[in-house]
Amino acid sequence: MMRMSRRASSAIVSLASSTEESVLPGTISSPNPNPDLQSGSSHSQHLVTQSRGSSSSSTSKSTNNSLKFSWKSVVHGINKLEDAFNLYNEMLSMRPLYHVIDFTQLLGRVVEMEQYSAAICMYKDMICKDAPMNQVTMTMIINCYCHLDRVDFGYSVLGLFFKRGFKPNFHTFSTLIKGLLRENRFYEGLELFRKVIRHGMFPPNEFMYGTVIDGLCKVGKVEKAIEFLRAMETGNRTCSPNTVIYNTIIDGLGKDGKIDKAVGLLREMIDKGIAPSVRTYSSLINSLSNSGRWDEVGVLWEEMISSGIKPDGVAFNCVINLLCKQGKVQDAVVVFERMVQRGEYPDVVAHGALMDGYCSRDQVEEARKIFDAMIAKGLVPSILHYGILINGYFNKLKMDEAMNLFRKLPLKGFTLDAAIYSIVLKGLFKVGKCFDAKETFREMQAAGITPDFHTYCVYLDGLSKSGQVDEALELLQEMEADGVYLHISMYTIIIDGLCRSGKLQTALDFFNSLSSKGLDPDCVTYTAMINGLFLEGLIDEAKDLFVIMKENGCPPNLITYDIMINRLLRLGKYNDVLVYLDEMNERGIPLDSCSISARLDSLSKNIDDPLLFEIIQKLNSGGLSAVR
């Protein structure tokens, strides 16, 4: 993994400154309205009476503006669906009826609450009661149908536009296009866009292009979105790409793993004089961070700060996370504190990254302080935060603290899942509590929680390393019989356990049976088998398997070479060692920095041997990119 350069790290530190209601009202009424919105409420009804009265009298303009503002305040103060319908009934009972803007604002509030079915219900009642509506009202309903993945019903509303004498605007068509793309009706969405342009209904603008580009990116059609970006540049120049459109595509490319192309678009923006925003940099920083490209994160962070752009929470979270993963926890704390100074209050993600950073350095007590401080700030920890602490306690061999936290989770309202059980199982095996791990695994199954891939790997590995490889093998065979999806990693765990238990022949038989199961050994599988052959003194067989591994298109990794070189050095096979060192050099594989000094110390005792001297020279020369 690439490590962040000292310069980039310093730069970062120094520069850091609902689910839809299933049951809707059968009638447009509410049994339990908010008292402030009841028909007997003096506030809302008096306000409405004043507002409607003022429209027919010669009141001052400032009074009208004040009443409009008060009406908006009433509407935006609604947080319950029943209150919205109660106010709607009041409005229908008044004569003359309220203005279309008032009805539309109330309907808009229901949409803002993401109660799309309820909004449609209100709209249909408005039609029956002949309540006033306009293009904005009907476009809102099209949007509701699109959110419910019923764009076909949205088209039926479009038909009513013409029947009522309304002319759809670009917002109306953009909403339909977005709905089609949301339903993966890719070609229909693009055809509608082209029809709007072709028939000259209105000139294309940034909003329409942005809708299409955003929809394409959300369904994974980023390359097609780029085609529309280029079309904007080469069209009739009625509109040009802006920061929002570039941000949408950059974010889509990052999620697609095409980070270099995303960075290229950033450079293109700057060259064209289109100013990047904090979202531009945050999206790229997040993508680079997820890909482990830490040095580039530091460069972009520095560029963002020097451009006068204040980082947002996403950027801060990414930088805190990468610093923690690089072991620079104190630097992460500095960024964390400067985040607060800049008015960006760290969220649960930033706190979790710091906790994980401390636990990775066996400082679980510091992680607990961060956890407690987070709760004191009113932030609600997730089960992931508890998992970080539980893992930290196990790593410090504090089993009681870890298990106490685990047992409290259901009492705090958390639903236990395979992920949290995996953490506990791994911890129990780590502290040597194999029996407790078995009991916990059985408890998990009894609770109806199905172990996932990671859980099975943890459990099989724990059994194997606890000297119970036969039980692990039996479980794997049961999984085969039950039709559980089995990955090569699970078989590798068993092969490694058999080799370490001195059951080489069983391991070889198991290894040779992989092809009949439709599985191909990976690098880790071959390495485990090679190590097993060395453990039994079968040097030639180990070397032969190393060759077969490469012939089968599975290149050895650093661990494979490390095993080969260490085993051969102990056996005095210096010529072979030189061959493998040269091979590593050709492939650009560095030696494990943790084992170099020990290896050199063991070799220096026999420095008179010319082959050993040559090996030491190679290690010291840096020709293998080794760092002493």
Secondary structure as UniProt FT lines:
FT   HELIX           6..15
FT   HELIX           35..37
FT   TURN            39..40
FT   HELIX           42..55
FT   TURN            56..58
FT   HELIX           61..76
FT   HELIX           81..93
FT   HELIX           100..112
FT   TURN            113..114
FT   HELIX           116..128
FT   TURN            129..130
FT   HELIX           135..147
FT   TURN            148..149
FT   HELIX           151..163
FT   TURN            164..165
FT   HELIX           170..182
FT   TURN            183..184
FT   HELIX           186..198
FT   TURN            199..200
FT   HELIX           206..218
FT   TURN            219..220
FT   HELIX           222..234
FT   HELIX           243..255
FT   TURN            256..257
FT   HELIX           259..271
FT   TURN            272..273
FT   HELIX           278..290
FT   TURN            291..292
FT   HELIX           294..306
FT   TURN            307..308
FT   HELIX           313..325
FT   TURN            326..327
FT   HELIX           329..341
FT   TURN            342..343
FT   HELIX           348..360
FT   TURN            361..362
FT   HELIX           364..376
FT   TURN            377..378
FT   HELIX           383..395
FT   TURN            396..397
FT   HELIX           399..408
FT   HELIX           410..412
FT   HELIX           418..430
FT   TURN            431..432
FT   HELIX           434..446
FT   TURN            447..448
FT   HELIX           453..465
FT   TURN            466..467
FT   HELIX           469..481
FT   TURN            482..483
FT   HELIX           488..500
FT   TURN            501..502
FT   HELIX           504..512
FT   TURN            513..514
FT   HELIX           515..517
FT   HELIX           523..535
FT   TURN            536..537
FT   HELIX           539..551
FT   TURN            552..553
FT   HELIX           558..570
FT   TURN            571..572
FT   HELIX           574..587
FT   HELIX           593..604
FT   TURN            605..608
FT   HELIX           610..621
FT   TURN            622..624
//
